[in-house]
């Protein structure tokens, strides 16, 4: 049995069909009944519980030989915050996996995770990596860059469907974006290839794009028009500080957006392409074509 914690999230929804296709038994630990758009494939065992609840985590661990932790407390409905989910939640999963005699633990971390990173998310991911490495478990750490699919929903889909979108910051800082399908492919390999145990795998995408270039790709593929607004960087810095006492999760998101707009967020996919030649290195334009519709009215403007 493979337990996927965070199985209703972006990575889980790409990984689980792969596992089922090769005959694996899959269980998902989730906070609530999956909703439309997050529904699980038929045949997936579901345990309702919160990773912050050690009793629920122990219950989900029964009969499990492999754990994939793709949890995150940064966004989505009922987000619990980075410290609570990425930190304590993963600590509960690691401890419960040790107690249950689990064979393997695969952690979804993040590219550039480090103890001194300016973003709390990246610092907490680094703490969790160290906790897992110090455990008795056989482990693999997967460090993806920013998911193309996540940012398509936040930035691309509003432009296509409403004619308006918003970029946080200047939008001129290059960022590496990777397709979650590529990441799922590498996680799938990590679950079956014993040589990848004890490895930290950096998973970058083929392009370093500014958010302005990201939106330009969406426009080119979908023929979306519309307007693009910006949240000024000084306002973001002010909000990240002012909101911290009253809305700490939102403040943390804004602070991370500041980092993404000011820090070197580039990465090189050539090494992982050589190491994992069977896993595609998917460009953003391909993912846009898969996930977003052609803009309303664009088809009528095309020549016959």
Secondary structure, DSSP 4 states (H G I P E B T S, - for coil): -EEEETTTSHHHHHHHHHHHHTT--EEEEESS---TTSPPPTT-EEEE--TT-HHHHHHHTTT-SEEEE---SSSSTT---HIIIIIIIHHHHHHHHHHHT-SEEEEE--TT--TT-SSHHHHHHHHHHHHHHTSSSEEEEEEE-EEHHHHIIIIIHHHHHHSEEEEES-S-S-EEEE-HHHHHHHHHHHHH-GGGTTEEEEE--SEEE-HHHHHHHHHHHH----EEEEE-HHHHHHHHHHTTTT-HHHHHHHHHHHHHHHS-B----HHHHHHTTTS----HHHHHHHHSPPPTTHHHHS--
